[in-house]
Amino acid sequence: MKNSLKSILRPSQGIIRRKCGLPVLFAALLITTVSADPGPSEIVIDAVVAIVGNEIVTQSDLDRLSLDNQGSGRKEDRTKLIHRLIEERLILQEVRRKRVSVSDAEIEFALNDIQSRNRFPDRAAFKKAVASENQSWRKYVSDLENQLMILKLLSREVNINNKVDETAIRRHYETYPDQFRLPDRVRLSRLLLKGGSEASEEKKKEVEGKLATIYSALKKGSAFADLVKQYSEGPRKGKAGDLGFFIRGDLAPEIEQLISGLKAGAVSSPRHTTQDVQVFKLETREAGRKRDFESVKKEIEERLLSEQRATLQEQWIAGLFEQTYVDIK
């Protein structure tokens, strides 16, 4: 579980510049945090990694975000992490400047949504999960409140009311056809005989005898479907062994390899498992067709709107950089 709502902010693509003319006085570039009962080994030196307006971003802020990324499998270098922290500080400063707030009811709604999505049975289980990540509940709720205020501000500042016209949607559809192509697929039938490698020697001989009879009948022109109905002991016997369609990745690797060189209508060699022996027929092999325009029209429109929103958001954040003193140490 992540420590807070996933940020919708995208790392700035520009270079952070030092903006002069807005002097900010700091007592020191190192902040010392002392515990309630400090001892020689309990003083923590927290280095400043960036100055944003009249606030600082510390090494501990950077370390926490780095740990967060490691937990979620996200990989970003130090520069990108600092950019993310600076962007968040800039937006939160704008939140305060424009007096954006969220109500207790909005926070509770978000908490209930997260609790439901993560299938926590109650709030106590939710709090326990937060504590297991070495974070206090108060800090978790505070971070969530910040994210909600950021989302609310962005919805006001980066607002797209216009729709993408159909010409642009169709142009995207024609320009990127592979985005809307269904994967290649195969249709298989299977004849299954019980008695695999763990069966008795007598049962194995019986199965080998049936296999010889089946392959001999196939060579003489017998239909695979008829042989399934006559010999198969699998659950699809009543449907002539029809297993339906499969795309790449649906089947076990050994079955993929077994049928890889087969043409439509061909029958595989037997596949032996611990429990049974399987023979497959490749009924059809279909190339992925392109989905029709109407079925993907809404999907494309939402994608284009999302791209427009992201561009406007980057421009808006760039404006905040221009207005604010930002210095990376």
N, C-alpha and C positions, 0 to 999 in steps of 0.2 A: 504494500500500500504506500502511495506517495504521501509525503508530509503535507502537501497542500494541493489545491487545485492546480492542474497543469497550466502553466502560463501560456497565454496566446501570443506573447510578444516574440517577435523574430529578431535575431541578432542584427544590429545595424551593419549595413554593407559599406558605410563610409568610414573615413578615418577620424577618430576622435581628436579634436584639436583643442589646444589651450586657448581660451578666449580671454584676452586681456581687458583691462579697464574695469573689472569687477573685483576689487581686492577683498580677500577673505582672510581674517586674522585667526591663526591657530596658535594655542599656547605651545604646542609641541607636535612633532610628527609621529611620536610614539605615545600611545594611550596605555596607561598602567591601570590594571584592574586588581584591586586588593580584596581578599576575602574578609569576612567579618572578624576572623581571628587569624590575621596573617602571620605566617612563619616565613623563614628565609626561602623555602621552596615553593611557597604558595603565591608568589607574585607572578602574574602572567603578562608578558609584554606582547601587545597586539599591534603589529605594524600597520600603517596606513598604506593602502594600495591605490587609492584614488580619492580625489576631492570633487564633490558634486555640489555646486552652489555653496551653501553653508553647512554641508554635511560631509561625512567621510565614509568611505568603504574600507573596511579593515580586512586583514588577512584571515581572521576567523570567519568573516562573512564569506570569503572566497572558499575557505576550507569546507564550510557547511554545504555550499552549493556544489562543490566538487564531490563530496560524499553522496549528496542527493543524486547527482548524475550517475555515479557508479552504481547506486542501488537500482536505478531505472534502466541501466544499460546504455545510457546516452554518453557519447564521447565528444568532448569539446576541449580545446586547448585553453591555456590560461588566459590568453587575450580575449577569446570569445566569452569565457566565463565573466571576466571583468566587464565586458561590454554589456552583458545581460544584467549584471548588478547595477551598473550605471543607468541603464535604461529604466529599470524598475524604480530607482531613486528619483530620476527625473519625472517620471509619471506620478509617483506618489507626492512629490512636491507640487505638481500641478493639481492633483486631487485636493490637497490642502488649500492651495491658492483659490480654487474654485468651489471650495467648501462642499465637495461631494461626500455623501455619507450613505450608509446602509442601515436599515432598521434591524432591531433584534429579530423581528419576524423573518426578514430576508436571510439573515445568518442561520436561523433555525431551519428554514426551508432548505438551504444549501447543505447543512449538516445532515438532515434527514435523507437528502438525495444521495450523498456520499455513503451514508450508513446503509441505505438500501442497495446501492450498486455494488458495494463490497460484501453484501449479505451478512452484515453483523446482526445478530438476533436482537440486540438492545444497545442502548447508549453505553452501558458499562463495558460491553465487549469492544465497542468502538474506542473508548478511552484506553482500554488495556492495550489495544493494537498500537495506538499512538505512543503510549509509554514504552512499549517494546522497542521503539525506534529512538529511544533516548530523547524524547521531546515532551515538554510539559503540555498539558491540555490547554492552558491559557495561551501559550505561544502558538499552538496549532490554530486555535480560534482567531488569534490576532492576525496570523498570516492569511487565514481564509478571508477575514474581513478586508484586508488590504487587496487581495485578489478580486474580491467582489467590487470594491470601489474602483479598481483599475478597469474592470470590465464595463462598469457603468459609465465611467468617463469616456472610454473608447467608443462606446455605443453612441455617445453624444457627439464626439469630435470627429469620428471616422464613420460617417453615416452615408450609406448608399441607398437612395430612394428610387433611382431609375433602374429599369430592367435592361438586360442585354437583348438587343434586337435579334430576330431570328436569322438575319443574314450572317451575323457574327457567329452565331451558334452553328449554323450549317457550314460555315467556312472552317471552323475548328473540327467539325466532324469529318470533312473531306481532307483536311490537312494532316490529321493524325489518325488514320484508319486503324492502325494496330491497337490503339487504346480501346477500341470498341469491337474487337474481334474475339469471338468465343474460342476457347482452346480446342485443339484437335481431340477427338475422342474415338474410342473403339467400343464395339458391342460384342460381348462374349457369351458363350454357352459353355456349360461344364458337365462332364460325366464324372461322377465320384464313386469310387469303390472303397468300402471300409476294409481296413487291414493294412496298416503302414509298417514302418520299420520295427515297431514294438510288438507287432502281432506274432503269433506262433508260426513256426516253420510251415505247418500244415496250411494255415490261413494265407501265408505269403504265396505258396504254390497255387492255391485256389485263385488268388487275385491275378497272378501271372498268367494263368490259363485263360481267365476272362479277358485280360488285356490282349493276348494273342488273338483270341476270337474276334474281339472288337476291331482291331487294326486290320485283320484279314477281311472282315466284312466291309470296312471302309474302302479298302483297295478294290473290292468287287462292286462298289457303287452304292452301298447301303447309306441311307440318310443318317447323319449324326443324331438328329432329333429322335428317330426311331430307335436307335441304339441306346440313347439316354432313357427312353421310356422302358426299354427292355432290361437294361443292366444297372442303371444308376441307383445308388443308395443315398443320394444327396437330397436336400430339402426342396430343390427346384425341379424334381423329377416330373411332377405333374405339368410343368410348363416347359417341358422339353429341355430343361437345364438352362433356360434363358436367365442370365444374370443382369442384363441391362447394359447401360453405357458407363464408361469410365474415362476420365481424363488422366493425363500424366500426374503421377503422385498418389492416385487413389489406390493403386494396386501395390501389393508387396513387391519389393525390388526383384526377387527371383521370378515372380510371375511376369513382370514387365520384361525381363530378359528373355523369358521363355517364348513370349509372343512377339518380340520385337521384329523378328524377320519374317513373320507370317503375312501372307496376302489374304485378302478377304476370301472366306470359304475354306481356308486351310485349317488343319488340326495339328495341335502341338504334340510333342513327345510327352510321355507321362511324367508327372511331378509327384515324387514320393515325399510324404511327410511321416511323422511318427504315428499318426492316426489313420491316414488314408492315402489313396492314390488318386490324382486328379488329371483329367484330360480336358483340354480347352479347345474350343473352336472359335476362331475369329470370324464372327458373322459379317461385320462391316468395319471399315476404317474410314472415318469422316474428317476432312480438313475443317478447321474452325471457320465458321461463317461469320461475316460481319453483322453485328446487331443492327436492326433497322433504325432509321433516324428518330422516329417518333418514340421508340422505347428508351432512347438515351438523351432525348432533348432536354428534359428537366435536369438530368445529371450534369450535362455540359453547361447549362445556364448557371447552376450553383457553383460549378468550378470556376467559371469566368468571373462571377461576382466575387468569389473568394479571392481570386487573384487581384481584382481591382481594389478590394478592401485592404489586402496586404500592402499593395503599392501606396495607397493613401495613408495607411498607418505608418509606413516607413518615412514618408514625406513629413507627416505630422511630428514624429519623433525627431527627425532631423531638425525641424524647426525649434524644438525644445533645446537641442544641443546648441543651436546658434544663439539662443537667448540666455544660456546659462554658462557660468564658469565651470569648466571640466578639466581636470588635470590628472593624468595617470602617472603614478610614481614608478 
